[in-house]
């Protein structure tokens, strides 16, 4: 009897020694969806929720070996990328993208820290825009990253829609502009209208706007960008359309924030939603 081949998902990203973000967060999301997760480490970090202490980039040749080993044996239906710290790493991943055109690819262009500091050098940004984004299925910049890619400010609201369309036209892929940076600290205390996070998807045909209420006083939000991209890849691996994938992934992240819990004297971690996200694959 020939057994069915179940889909799996690949993360190409950096580690998080605290387990909140990066590859560790991606595997946690894949597990919640009932999907097997494969990994290719692009960098190692020493970090906790207070900050990154050091980053050790993985040699491009070893990154390529990891990718070759995974694709040689596993049925990868979708993948996501996270921190790709060097132009060489981006070039290696772009070559993998070109070799596997049927795999759904979610690119989280990790370029700007929450503090506003640039995380990758200019040559890496250039490699990303030339080689990686044109081969993506979906790109998920936050507002500061959208500004870097466009070279201009992006205001919340209607300008996010224009930015999503412009980025899609430049790179030939669907674009999700994330608006969480536009929510002011403490907004949840001022009521639901002030505390709504709005994201904008342009799927190549039309604009889709997704709004979710901000959770007041969450235990943790560390790793939400990684988790969203991982959930998007999982949704696509399960056969969801782009709009449905974004809706499902946003619901997943919202629930993960709601379920976040303390794991140290001054830090927490996102929770692990169950229910509908894993039912398609656990059954």
N, C-alpha and C positions, 0 to 999 in steps of 0.2 A: 504494500500500500504506500503510495507516494504522499508524504506529509505536505501540507501547505507551507508556503514560505511567507512568514509574517514580515511586515515592513519594519525597518529600523531607521533611526535618525542619527546623524553625525553632528557633533559640535567641533568646530575649529576655533579655538580661543585660548585665553590664558587661564592659569590656575588662580584660585583664591585660597590662601592657606587658612583663612578663617571659615571657609565653606559657605559664605553668603552669596557670592557672585561667581562669575566666570564659569569654567567647566563644571564645577561642583553644583552650581545652581541649575545649569542646563540639564545635568543628569537627574537632578531631583524633579524637574518638570517633566522630562521624558518618562520617568517612572510613574508619575501621577497619571499620565496618559496611557499607561500600560504598554509602552514601547521600549524596545531595547535601544540603549544609547551607546554609540561608538564615539571615540575621542581622538583628536589630534591636537596635541598641545603646541601652541605657537609661542608661549612664553610662560615662565614661572614667576610668581610674585610672592613677596613677603608682605602680608597686609592683614589688617583687621578693620573693623568699621570706622576707626579713626583716621585711617589713611594707608597709603602704599609706602612701604619703607624701601623696597628695592625691587627691580625687575630684571630677570635674567632671560633674554631672548633665546629661543631654541634655534640652533643652526638650521638654515633653510634645507639642507640636505636631509637632516633628521626629520623635519616636518614632512618633506616629500616622502620619506620612507614610511612614516605613519599613515599618510593618505593612501599610498599604494597598497599597504598591508590591509587596510580596511576595505577598499574597493575590490581587492582581489577575491574576498570571501563573503562579504556581507551584501544584503539586498537593501542598499541605502535608497530610500524614497525621497528624503529631504535632508537638508543640512542647514546649519546656521553658522555664521562667523561672529566672533567677538573681537577682542583686542588682537590686532595684527600690528606689532610695534615697529616693523621695519619694512622697507621697500622690498627686500629680498623675500620676506615671508609673504607679502601680498602677491608678488610675482609667482611664487610657488603655488599659492592657492588659486590664482587666476588660471594657471596651467591645468590644475585639477578641474576647475569649472569647465574649461574648454574640452577636456577629455570626457566629461560626463554631462552632456547637454540635457539629458532627460530628467536629471535630478532637480527637484525644486530647491531654490537657493535663497535663503533669507540673509541679507547682509546688514548687520548692525554696525554702522561706521563709527566705531569708538574712537573719537578724535579729541573730545573736549571733556574735561572733568567737571564735576558739579561746581567747583570753585571758579570755573572759567578758564583754567589753565589748559594749554594745548598738550595732548598726550603723545602725539606722534610728530616726527619732523616733516618738513615741507615735501621732501622727496617721497615719503610714504603716502602723503595725501595725493600727490601727483600720480603715483602708481595706482592708487585706489580708484581715482576718477578715470584713468585711461584704460586700466586692465580689468578691474574687478566689477565695478558697478554696471558696466554695459552687459555683463554676463549674469547679472542677478535676476531672480524672479521678483523679489521685493526688497527694497531698501528702507530702513527704519531710522532716519535721523531725528534727533530731538531738535529743538529750536536753535541752540548754538551750533550744532553740526550742520543743519540746513543753511545757516548763515555762512559757515566756512565753505560749503560746497557751491553756494551761489555767489559768494563775494559781496553780499549786501545784507542789511538787517532784515529780519522777518518778524513782523508783528503778529500777535495772536489774532485769531478771527479770520476774516476774509483773505488776509495776506498769506495765511497758511495754505489756503486752497490754491492760490496763484503759485506759491512756492512748490507745492506738490506737482502741479502741472508742468512747471518749468523744469524741475529736476527729471521728471519722467520723459520730457521731450529731449533733454540733453543726453540721458543715459539709456533710453529705450527700455525701461523697466517700470514696474509699478512702484509707487512711493507712498509710504506712511509717514507723515510728519507728526511727531509726538509733541503735544502741547503742555506736558506736565510742568515744564519750567515756567510757564506763564501763571501758574497758580501761586499766589502770594502765601508766605508762611502765616499760619493762623487763620487762613480763609475759612476753614471748616467751622470755626466758632461764629462766623458772621452769617451762616445760613447756607442752604443748598445752592442758591444761585451764585454765590461768591465762591463756592467750593466745588466747582465742576471742572474736571479735566477733559479737554476736548482734543481728539486726534483726528487727522484728516487723511483719508486714503484716496489716491487717484489710481484707478486700476487700468488706465489706458483708454477708458471709454467715459467714465463718469466719476464724479466726486461722491464720496461717502463720508459722512461725519459721525463720529462715535463719541458720545459723552457719558461719563460715569462720575458719580459723586465721589468726592475725596473723603477718605475715612479719617475721622477726627482722632488725633493722638494715637497713631498706630505704634505698636511695639517696634516694628522695623519696616523700612522700605528699601534697605540695602539689597541691591541685586535685581531690582524690578526691571531694568532695561534688558539685562541678560535673560531674565525669566520670560519676558514678553517675547523676545526673539525666539527663544527655545519653544515656547508654546505655539508660536506661529508656525515653526517648522513641523511640530508635531501635528497640528491641525492640517497642514498641507499633506503630510505623509498619510493622514487618514482619509484624504480625498476631498477635503473642504474647498469650496471656492474661496477666492481672496477675500471678498467681503465677509463671508461666514467665518473664515479663519481669523480675521481681525476681531470680529465680535466675540468669538469663542475664547481667543487668547486674552482679550481685555477682561472678560468675565473671570477667567482663570487667575489673572494677576490681582484683580480686585479681591477675590476670595482669599488668595495667598496672603495679601496684606491684612485682611480681616482676621485671619487665623495666625498671624505672626505671634511669636512667643519668645520669652527671655531665655537666653542660653549662657548668660554671664552677668556679672554684677552691673555692667553698663552697656550691654548689647543684646540684640535679639536676632531672629532669623525669620524669613518668610515661612508661612505654614505650607502644608501639603494638601491641597484640595483633592477630594475624592469625587464620588458620584459620577455625574454625566461624562466627565473628561476621560475616565478610564473604561467606561462601560463598553465602548465599541471594541476594545481590545482585550479586556480581562475575561469577557464572557466566553 
